[in-house]
Amino acid sequence: MADGAGPRWLEDFGDAPDRGLVAGEGTVRSLTFVPADATPRLTAMLEDDRHRPGHGRALRLIWLGRRRISGIAAGTRLRFSGMLAHENAMPTVYNPRYEILAKED
């Protein structure tokens, strides 16, 4: 971004813009692995934490060239940032930067 502005923070994944640099936090709801003979790709469905588990809006994170990432599993809380696009009407971030967040007691 030419004006030096940082990513737009997503409080609610339902308010995601059509595209642009975004950041947010959520809980991994599910992971999708591809078969061994397919191009490596790890997909995580991330749910915002503003709603009951299983009822929040979702955002898809896709890491191309990766089959798994140590520490990321269903239930893991993540902070992410990256360029947002929409694939099949689903907000999607490809190859996001991420940080695994500690579980709250």
N, C-alpha and C positions, 0 to 999 in steps of 0.2 A: 504494500500500500504506500503510495507516494507521500501521503500526509503524515506518515509515521504512526498512525493509529494502530493499536493492538487488535487482537481478535475480539469479535463481539461475544460477550458471555451469554450463554443460553441458560436462563433460569428454568425455562419450560421448553422441552424439545418441540412441542407443538407450535412454538413461536419462531421456529427456525426460518431464516431468510431463504430465498430461492438458491442463492449461492453466496460465497464469500468466506473470509477467514473467521472461524468460530472457535470457541472453547467452552468447556462445560465439565460437569461431573455426573456420574451415574453408576449404576450397578449392572454388571454383566448378567443378563437374563438367560442368554443361551449362546453357545458357540457352534459353528458349522465347520466341519472338516471336509476336505475334498478327498476323493480316492487317490491312492498312490500313483496312478498313471495319469492323473490330471495335473494341470499347471498349479503349483503351490499357491494357496490362497486361504487365509484364516478370516472368518467373518464372526464378529461379535455383535449381538443385539444388546444395546445399552439402554437401560430404562432410567428415566429421571427419578429422583428420590422424593419428589413432592407428593407422590400418591402412595397408596398401599402397594406392597409388592405384588407384581403381576397385573397392576391396573394403570401403571404410568405410561406416558408417551414414550415411544422408542426411537432410537437413532441407530443406524448401522455403521460400524467401524470395520473396514476391510484392509487387511495387510496383504499386499500382493507379494508373492515370493516367500511367504512364511507358511509353514504347516502348523506350528504351535509356537507359543511364546510362554516361556517359563513364568509362572506366577499368575497367569490369566486363566481363570476358570469361572464357571457359573457362580455368582455370588460375590465376585471380586469387585471392589469399588475402584473406579478409575477416574482420573482427571485427564482430559484430552484436549488437543488443539489441532487444527488443520483446515484445509479447504473443503467447504461443504458443496455438495452437488446433490441432485435428486435422481435416484435410479428407481424406476417403477413406483413413483410417488412416495418413496421412502427417503428421508434425509440420510445422506451417506457421506462419510469422510474416508477417503482412501489414504492409506499409509500415515495415520495420525501420529503425532507425538503423544506420548502417554506417560502417566505416572501412576503406579499402583499405590492406593491410599491404605493406610492402616485401618484395621477394623476397630470400630468404636465399641467400648465395653458397655 
